[in-house]
Amino acid sequence: MIEMKNLTVSVEGKKILNGVNLIIEDGETVVLFGPNGSGKTSLLKTIMGMPQYKVESGNIIYRGNEITARSLDERARLGIGMVYQNPPAVRGVRLKEILRICMEKNGTYKEERISEAAEKLNLTDFLDRDINLGFSGGEIKRSELLQLFVQNPAFVMLDEPDSGVDLVNINLVGTVINELLEKDKRKDKRIKAGLIITHAGYILDYVNADRAYVILDGTVTCSGNPRDVLEDIRTKGFKGCMECRK
């Protein structure tokens, strides 16, 4: 699905990613762990093509195509989508309007499908409100996931989808993520793949990940079984990962 080769990235002259190597296969769900400031969100935004993230060296290969120099909107059209950690509110644009636009772009628009999608994330009463304006943290996360759901990308990136979501709605979030990632199909039959950032690891109770990576100081240092890696981090902290790297 996607590969990063020796990816080094800077923002305003400051290096934030240093020689990242990472491969995510078709049908695979990967979870990314790391302490604050380690480069997790920077990696996702670099893959998405946010313009302030300058690739100094290395490559991003998506479905066999070099996309390192492609713009954000080109990458979105190719099938890359992202739920942001702290997205903005958008005054004057109702939630249902952005959903309609997304559906029209991929040829799936029907009025009833908007209501059906919103119901999946308990957001029916939010459709006529401005995007994210006055929403709680959990409501914003569900709103962003709803937009991604109707966008229906092939490569799904989720920046802390479990952060701020209450226990009542985390199951809804997990269900929609599983649907996005085609978890109802055998792995070898799935077309889509996902990269999920999580701190607490709660999302792993609802979404089964195939592999975990740890990123430290802008470099991917190790990988392993998601549950094993999470347990090591919970018991030893990232200090254990740093010692392992040495």
C-alpha positions as CSV (number, residue, x, y, z in Angstrom):
1,M,0.0,0.0,0.0
2,I,2.6,2.6,1.1
3,E,6.3,2.7,1.8
4,M,8.5,5.4,3.4
5,K,12.2,5.1,2.4
6,N,14.8,6.9,4.5
7,L,12.4,9.8,4.9
8,T,13.9,12.9,6.5
9,V,11.6,15.9,7.0
10,S,11.9,19.4,8.4
11,V,9.5,22.2,9.4
12,E,10.9,25.8,9.3
13,G,14.4,24.4,9.1
14,K,14.0,22.1,12.1
15,K,14.5,18.4,11.5
16,I,11.5,16.4,12.8
17,L,11.8,13.1,11.0
18,N,15.1,11.4,10.5
19,G,15.5,8.5,8.1
20,V,12.1,6.9,8.6
21,N,11.6,3.5,7.0
22,L,8.2,2.0,7.1
23,I,6.1,-0.4,5.0
24,I,2.4,-1.0,5.2
25,E,0.9,-3.8,3.1
26,D,-2.5,-4.0,1.5
27,G,-5.1,-5.1,4.0
28,E,-2.8,-4.3,7.0
29,T,-3.6,-2.2,10.0
30,V,-0.6,-0.7,11.8
31,V,-0.5,1.2,15.1
32,L,2.1,3.8,15.9
33,F,3.3,4.4,19.4
34,G,5.7,7.1,20.7
35,P,6.1,9.8,23.4
36,N,4.9,13.3,22.9
37,G,7.1,15.2,20.3
38,S,8.5,12.0,18.8
39,G,7.2,12.6,15.3
40,K,4.0,10.5,15.2
41,T,1.7,13.3,13.9
42,S,4.5,14.8,11.8
43,L,4.8,11.5,9.9
44,L,1.0,11.3,9.2
45,K,1.0,15.0,8.0
46,T,4.0,14.3,5.8
47,I,2.3,11.3,4.2
48,M,-0.8,13.5,3.7
49,G,1.3,16.2,2.0
50,M,0.8,19.1,4.4
51,P,2.9,21.9,2.7
52,Q,4.8,23.0,5.8
53,Y,6.4,19.6,6.1
54,K,9.4,19.7,3.8
55,V,10.9,16.4,2.6
56,E,14.7,16.9,2.8
57,S,15.5,13.4,1.5
58,G,13.9,10.0,1.0
59,N,10.7,8.9,-0.8
60,I,7.1,8.1,-0.2
61,I,5.8,5.4,-2.5
62,Y,2.0,4.8,-2.7
63,R,0.7,1.8,-4.6
64,G,3.9,1.7,-6.6
65,N,3.8,5.4,-7.4
66,E,6.2,8.1,-6.2
67,I,4.2,10.8,-4.5
68,T,6.9,12.6,-2.5
69,A,6.3,15.8,-4.6
70,R,2.5,15.4,-5.0
71,S,0.2,18.1,-3.4
72,L,-2.2,17.4,-0.6
73,D,-5.3,17.4,-2.9
74,E,-3.6,15.1,-5.4
75,R,-2.9,12.6,-2.6
76,A,-6.5,12.8,-1.4
77,R,-7.7,12.1,-4.9
78,L,-5.4,9.1,-5.1
79,G,-7.1,7.6,-2.0
80,I,-5.2,8.8,1.1
81,G,-7.3,10.2,4.0
82,M,-6.7,11.4,7.5
83,V,-8.5,12.1,10.7
84,Y,-6.6,15.0,12.4
85,Q,-5.9,15.3,16.1
86,N,-6.9,18.9,16.4
87,P,-9.0,19.9,13.3
88,P,-10.4,23.4,13.0
89,A,-14.0,24.5,13.1
90,V,-15.4,25.8,9.8
91,R,-17.9,28.6,10.1
92,G,-20.6,28.9,7.5
93,V,-20.2,25.3,6.2
94,R,-22.7,22.8,7.6
95,L,-21.5,19.2,8.3
96,K,-24.0,17.7,5.8
97,E,-22.7,20.0,3.1
98,I,-19.1,18.7,3.4
99,L,-20.5,15.1,3.5
100,R,-22.5,15.8,0.3
101,I,-19.4,17.2,-1.5
102,C,-17.3,14.1,-0.5
103,M,-20.0,11.8,-1.7
104,E,-20.4,13.6,-5.0
105,K,-16.7,13.4,-5.6
106,N,-16.7,9.6,-5.3
107,G,-20.1,9.1,-7.0
108,T,-21.9,7.8,-3.9
109,Y,-24.2,10.7,-3.1
110,K,-27.7,10.0,-2.0
111,E,-29.6,12.1,0.6
112,E,-30.5,9.1,2.6
113,R,-26.9,7.9,2.7
114,I,-25.9,11.0,4.6
115,S,-28.4,10.3,7.4
116,E,-27.4,6.6,7.5
117,A,-23.7,7.5,7.8
118,A,-24.4,10.1,10.5
119,E,-26.4,7.6,12.5
120,K,-23.5,5.2,12.6
121,L,-21.6,7.8,14.7
122,N,-24.5,9.3,16.6
123,L,-24.2,12.6,14.8
124,T,-27.7,12.9,13.2
125,D,-28.5,16.0,15.3
126,F,-25.2,17.7,14.1
127,L,-25.8,17.6,10.4
128,D,-27.2,21.2,10.2
129,R,-24.5,22.6,12.4
130,D,-21.3,24.3,11.2
131,I,-18.4,21.8,11.0
132,N,-16.9,21.2,14.5
133,L,-18.1,24.6,15.7
134,G,-19.0,24.3,19.4
135,F,-18.4,20.5,19.3
136,S,-16.8,18.7,22.3
137,G,-13.5,16.9,21.8
138,G,-15.3,13.5,21.3
139,E,-17.9,15.0,18.9
140,I,-15.1,16.5,16.8
141,K,-13.4,13.1,16.6
142,R,-16.6,11.5,15.5
143,S,-17.3,14.4,13.0
144,E,-13.9,13.9,11.4
145,L,-14.3,10.2,11.2
146,L,-17.7,10.6,9.6
147,Q,-16.2,12.9,6.9
148,L,-13.5,10.2,6.3
149,F,-16.1,7.5,6.2
150,V,-18.0,9.1,3.3
151,Q,-14.7,10.0,1.6
152,N,-13.9,6.3,1.7
153,P,-10.1,6.4,1.1
154,A,-7.9,3.3,0.4
155,F,-5.3,4.3,2.9
156,V,-6.7,5.5,6.2
157,M,-4.7,7.5,8.8
158,L,-6.2,8.2,12.2
159,D,-4.5,10.5,14.7
160,E,-5.6,9.4,18.2
161,P,-9.2,8.4,17.3
162,D,-9.8,7.2,20.9
163,S,-8.7,10.5,22.5
164,G,-11.6,12.4,24.2
165,V,-14.2,9.8,23.1
166,D,-16.4,8.6,25.9
167,L,-17.2,5.0,26.7
168,V,-20.6,5.2,25.1
169,N,-19.3,6.3,21.7
170,I,-15.9,4.5,21.5
171,N,-17.7,1.4,20.4
172,L,-19.3,3.4,17.5
173,V,-15.9,4.8,16.6
174,G,-14.4,1.3,16.6
175,T,-17.3,-0.1,14.5
176,V,-16.9,2.6,11.8
177,I,-13.1,2.2,11.7
178,N,-13.5,-1.5,11.2
179,E,-15.9,-0.9,8.4
180,L,-13.5,1.6,6.8
181,L,-10.7,-1.0,7.0
182,E,-12.8,-3.8,5.7
183,K,-12.3,-5.9,8.8
184,D,-15.2,-8.1,7.8
185,K,-13.1,-9.5,5.0
186,R,-10.1,-11.9,5.2
187,K,-6.8,-10.0,5.3
188,D,-5.8,-11.2,1.9
189,K,-9.1,-10.0,0.4
190,R,-8.9,-6.5,1.8
191,I,-8.0,-3.6,-0.5
192,K,-7.6,-0.9,2.2
193,A,-4.9,-0.4,4.9
194,G,-4.6,1.9,8.0
195,L,-2.1,3.7,10.2
196,I,-3.4,4.6,13.7
197,I,-1.7,6.7,16.3
198,T,-2.7,6.0,19.9
199,H,-1.4,6.9,23.3
200,A,-3.5,5.0,25.7
201,G,-4.2,2.0,23.3
202,Y,-7.9,1.9,24.0
203,I,-8.7,1.7,20.3
204,L,-7.0,-1.8,20.3
205,D,-10.0,-3.1,22.3
206,Y,-12.2,-2.3,19.3
207,V,-9.9,-2.5,16.2
208,N,-7.6,-5.4,15.7
209,A,-4.1,-4.1,14.5
210,D,-1.7,-6.4,12.7
211,R,1.6,-4.7,13.8
212,A,2.9,-2.0,16.0
213,Y,5.8,0.4,15.4
214,V,7.5,2.7,18.0
215,I,8.9,6.1,16.9
216,L,11.5,7.9,19.0
217,D,13.2,11.2,18.1
218,G,11.9,11.1,14.6
219,T,13.0,7.6,13.8
220,V,11.1,4.3,13.7
221,T,13.0,2.1,16.1
222,C,11.2,-1.2,16.4
223,S,8.1,-3.2,15.6
224,G,6.2,-6.0,17.1
225,N,2.8,-7.5,18.2
226,P,0.6,-4.5,19.1
227,R,-0.6,-6.0,22.4
228,D,3.0,-6.9,23.4
229,V,4.4,-3.5,22.5
230,L,1.6,-1.7,24.4
231,E,2.1,-3.9,27.5
232,D,5.8,-3.1,27.5
233,I,5.2,0.6,27.2
234,R,2.6,0.5,30.0
235,T,5.0,-1.4,32.4
236,K,8.4,0.1,31.4
237,G,7.5,3.3,29.6
238,F,9.4,4.4,26.5
239,K,12.6,4.1,28.5
240,G,12.5,0.4,27.7
241,C,12.3,1.2,24.0
242,M,15.2,3.5,24.2
243,E,17.3,0.9,26.0
244,C,16.3,-1.7,23.3
245,R,17.4,0.7,20.6
246,K,20.9,1.0,22.2
